[in-house]
Amino acid sequence: MINIQKVVSRNFIMDMVSSLQNMVGMNLTSYEKMIDKAIQQINQELKDKKIKVKWYRYEITQLTNGAVAVVFYGDEK
């Protein structure tokens, strides 16, 4: 079983921008970018360690306002 965890956060200014976007119903692009960054870091770690997987799953959990944990787990080939 493979398990990789990454925690990413936004800065204070992006937090304020996201709050305004949320009020008017826009996409929260800073959250999307934050999650994409964590997934890219996980994929890079898999590539660097030359790990191939049969199946995998991402689990995303909000830790605080502006910070998320992205957990990758799966089985190696």
ZITA-V7173 format. One record per residue. N is the residue number from 1. RES is the residue in three letters. PHI is phi in radians with two decimals (none if undefined). Layout:
n = <N:N>
res = <RES:RES>
phi = <PHI:PHI>
//
This chain:
n = <1:2:3:4:5:6:7:8:9:10:11:12:13:14:15:16:17:18:19:20:21:22:23:24:25:26:27:28:29:30:31:32:33:34:35:36:37:38:39:40:41:42:43:44:45:46:47:48:49:50:51:52:53:54:55:56:57:58:59:60:61:62:63:64:65:66:67:68:69:70:71:72:73:74:75:76:77>
res = <MET:ILE:ASN:ILE:GLN:LYS:VAL:VAL:SER:ARG:ASN:PHE:ILE:MET:ASP:MET:VAL:SER:SER:LEU:GLN:ASN:MET:VAL:GLY:MET:ASN:LEU:THR:SER:TYR:GLU:LYS:MET:ILE:ASP:LYS:ALA:ILE:GLN:GLN:ILE:ASN:GLN:GLU:LEU:LYS:ASP:LYS:LYS:ILE:LYS:VAL:LYS:TRP:TYR:ARG:TYR:GLU:ILE:THR:GLN:LEU:THR:ASN:GLY:ALA:VAL:ALA:VAL:VAL:PHE:TYR:GLY:ASP:GLU:LYS>
phi = <none:-1.86:-2.46:-2.25:-2.15:-2.32:-2.04:-2.24:-2.49:-1.80:-1.58:-1.04:-1.13:-1.15:-1.08:-1.18:-1.07:-1.13:-1.07:-1.17:-1.09:-1.15:-1.12:-1.76:1.41:-1.53:-1.12:-1.57:-1.10:-1.19:-1.17:-1.05:-1.14:-1.11:-1.20:-1.03:-1.07:-1.13:-1.14:-1.11:-1.12:-1.13:-1.07:-1.15:-1.12:-1.08:-1.16:-1.09:-1.55:0.96:-1.71:-1.96:-2.08:-1.38:-2.54:-2.70:-2.60:-1.83:-2.15:-2.03:-2.24:-1.36:-1.56:-2.51:-1.17:1.75:-2.43:-2.31:-1.92:-1.97:-1.96:-1.95:-2.54:3.11:-1.92:-1.33:-1.26>
//
